[in-house]
């Protein structure tokens, strides 16, 4: 079986690489860095709540690269721990709750409808632009970014995957600038303004980096999730499905195809014994979310994580995905995949990041 961390493609009908060998498996990333992968549910939930495993990249061994800056360099919701992280969560939670986000549901519907209708009837590839543009359009409104930045954000998200480090670095810089602009020049009625008020001791640039994190993570994961959710939803049919049934469909597809198949990095603060495996200080640890959720019996899926670092944008992701399905159900009742879903190609870029569909050809036929 192919290593789950190598770049690869596969048909959805083909089995994918898996991590096997026990509740904690020592393996390696491409290039050699050792990594310990937790594959058992109860142990995973313990690790995700255990303060001995920290998020701060400052603890990472030097051979683990492509990490966020350390907390000392850039305060971030995804890398802070302990009281500092708890404070950031308290600032984010009321702004990203299901109740707070409910006011954006209608706007998400309008954006999805306009973008899909703009593709025209006939066969279109939704991954060419829609799955990139739609989540960015929604999240920029939610954070309260200044109008007119969507095309720039789309271009930056495309450029982030450039093999040229200078191009990719500039793209990240532009997205960070958009985050700061939401704080300094935004609408004043969104998450950026709320964070600015809740965290008065931080600079505009620091709050802007928190907003950048929401924009970047919100686009990256929802872009990938949209392909799988729409493909399976259209294949099984949407006619007559209630909101609750659509939510259940979204949850099931994300269980099988989580946009983040592994947890974000954690690092052992000190030497740790984990299920009989001796981990040195600084050991990089990942939780195999996809493998655990695929087990025949599993508790609440780990799609959005568990514990203090449960995904802050989970409610927004669910809102966006359900809105697209409702628009397809109501405005495009005859929409169908252009071919068998099992024939779709999944692309893994390598490393612990998620896969996405290489293309999603769909036949759109708006209701008359």
ChimeraX attribute file (.defattr): number of C-alpha atoms within 10 A of each C-alpha:
attribute: neighborCount
match mode: 1-to-1
recipient: residues
	/A:1	8
	/A:2	11
	/A:3	17
	/A:4	19
	/A:5	20
	/A:6	15
	/A:7	14
	/A:8	16
	/A:9	16
	/A:10	17
	/A:11	15
	/A:12	15
	/A:13	12
	/A:14	10
	/A:15	9
	/A:16	15
	/A:17	15
	/A:18	15
	/A:19	21
	/A:20	14
	/A:21	9
	/A:22	12
	/A:23	19
	/A:24	23
	/A:25	17
	/A:26	16
	/A:27	17
	/A:28	16
	/A:29	17
	/A:30	13
	/A:31	8
	/A:32	10
	/A:33	15
	/A:34	17
	/A:35	19
	/A:36	21
	/A:37	24
	/A:38	29
	/A:39	24
	/A:40	19
	/A:41	23
	/A:42	13
	/A:43	15
	/A:44	24
	/A:45	16
	/A:46	12
	/A:47	21
	/A:48	21
	/A:49	14
	/A:50	13
	/A:51	13
	/A:52	16
	/A:53	23
	/A:54	25
	/A:55	26
	/A:56	23
	/A:57	23
	/A:58	18
	/A:59	19
	/A:60	22
	/A:61	15
	/A:62	10
	/A:63	11
	/A:64	15
	/A:65	10
	/A:66	6
	/A:67	13
	/A:68	15
	/A:69	14
	/A:70	17
	/A:71	18
	/A:72	11
	/A:73	10
	/A:74	15
	/A:75	20
	/A:76	24
	/A:77	24
	/A:78	21
	/A:79	23
	/A:80	22
	/A:81	20
	/A:82	11
	/A:83	9
	/A:84	14
	/A:85	18
	/A:86	15
	/A:87	15
	/A:88	20
	/A:89	16
	/A:90	12
	/A:91	18
	/A:92	20
	/A:93	13
	/A:94	14
	/A:95	20
	/A:96	20
	/A:97	15
	/A:98	16
	/A:99	10
	/A:100	15
	/A:101	17
	/A:102	14
	/A:103	11
	/A:104	17
	/A:105	15
	/A:106	11
	/A:107	17
	/A:108	25
	/A:109	21
	/A:110	16
	/A:111	19
	/A:112	27
	/A:113	21
	/A:114	13
	/A:115	16
	/A:116	22
	/A:117	15
	/A:118	10
	/A:119	15
	/A:120	13
	/A:121	15
	/A:122	13
	/A:123	17
	/A:124	20
	/A:125	17
	/A:126	21
	/A:127	19
	/A:128	13
	/A:129	15
	/A:130	20
	/A:131	23
	/A:132	22
	/A:133	22
	/A:134	25
	/A:135	26
	/A:136	25
	/A:137	22
	/A:138	26
	/A:139	25
	/A:140	28
	/A:141	21
	/A:142	23
	/A:143	27
	/A:144	24
	/A:145	28
	/A:146	19
	/A:147	12
	/A:148	8
	/A:149	15
	/A:150	19
	/A:151	12
	/A:152	13
	/A:153	24
	/A:154	20
	/A:155	15
	/A:156	20
	/A:157	22
	/A:158	13
	/A:159	19
	/A:160	19
	/A:161	14
	/A:162	13
	/A:163	9
	/A:164	10
	/A:165	12
	/A:166	11
	/A:167	15
	/A:168	18
	/A:169	15
	/A:170	14
	/A:171	23
	/A:172	18
	/A:173	15
	/A:174	18
	/A:175	26
	/A:176	21
	/A:177	17
	/A:178	26
	/A:179	31
	/A:180	24
	/A:181	22
	/A:182	28
	/A:183	30
	/A:184	19
	/A:185	14
	/A:186	21
	/A:187	17
	/A:188	17
	/A:189	13
	/A:190	22
	/A:191	27
	/A:192	32
	/A:193	22
	/A:194	18
	/A:195	22
	/A:196	20
	/A:197	13
	/A:198	16
	/A:199	15
	/A:200	10
	/A:201	10
	/A:202	14
	/A:203	13
	/A:204	19
	/A:205	17
	/A:206	20
	/A:207	27
	/A:208	25
	/A:209	23
	/A:210	23
	/A:211	32
	/A:212	27
	/A:213	18
	/A:214	23
	/A:215	25
	/A:216	18
	/A:217	14
	/A:218	21
	/A:219	26
	/A:220	20
	/A:221	19
	/A:222	22
	/A:223	25
	/A:224	22
	/A:225	25
	/A:226	31
	/A:227	22
	/A:228	23
	/A:229	23
	/A:230	24
	/A:231	23
	/A:232	19
	/A:233	20
	/A:234	20
	/A:235	16
	/A:236	11
	/A:237	14
	/A:238	22
	/A:239	13
	/A:240	9
	/A:241	14
	/A:242	11
	/A:243	13
	/A:244	10
	/A:245	13
	/A:246	19
	/A:247	16
	/A:248	13
	/A:249	20
	/A:250	22
	/A:251	17
	/A:252	15
	/A:253	18
	/A:254	23
	/A:255	22
	/A:256	17
	/A:257	23
	/A:258	25
	/A:259	24
	/A:260	23
	/A:261	25
	/A:262	24
	/A:263	24
	/A:264	17
	/A:265	21
	/A:266	24
	/A:267	25
	/A:268	21
	/A:269	18
	/A:270	14
	/A:271	13
	/A:272	17
	/A:273	10
	/A:274	14
	/A:275	11
	/A:276	9
	/A:277	13
	/A:278	11
	/A:279	19
	/A:280	14
	/A:281	17
	/A:282	21
	/A:283	23
	/A:284	24
	/A:285	26
	/A:286	24
	/A:287	27
	/A:288	23
	/A:289	28
	/A:290	24
	/A:291	21
	/A:292	24
	/A:293	24
	/A:294	13
	/A:295	11
	/A:296	6
	/A:297	9
	/A:298	13
	/A:299	10
	/A:300	11
	/A:301	20
	/A:302	25
	/A:303	25
	/A:304	21
	/A:305	22
	/A:306	18
	/A:307	13
	/A:308	15
	/A:309	21
	/A:310	15
	/A:311	16
	/A:312	21
	/A:313	20
	/A:314	16
	/A:315	17
	/A:316	24
	/A:317	23
	/A:318	16
	/A:319	19
	/A:320	22
	/A:321	23
	/A:322	26
	/A:323	23
	/A:324	22
	/A:325	26
	/A:326	21
	/A:327	19
	/A:328	27
	/A:329	20
	/A:330	16
	/A:331	18
	/A:332	22
	/A:333	18
	/A:334	17
	/A:335	22
	/A:336	23
	/A:337	21
	/A:338	17
	/A:339	13
	/A:340	12
	/A:341	18
	/A:342	12
	/A:343	12
	/A:344	20
	/A:345	18
	/A:346	19
	/A:347	17
	/A:348	20
	/A:349	16
	/A:350	16
	/A:351	15
	/A:352	19
	/A:353	15
	/A:354	20
	/A:355	22
	/A:356	22
	/A:357	23
	/A:358	18
	/A:359	16
	/A:360	24
	/A:361	20
	/A:362	20
	/A:363	20
	/A:364	23
	/A:365	18
	/A:366	18
	/A:367	12
	/A:368	5
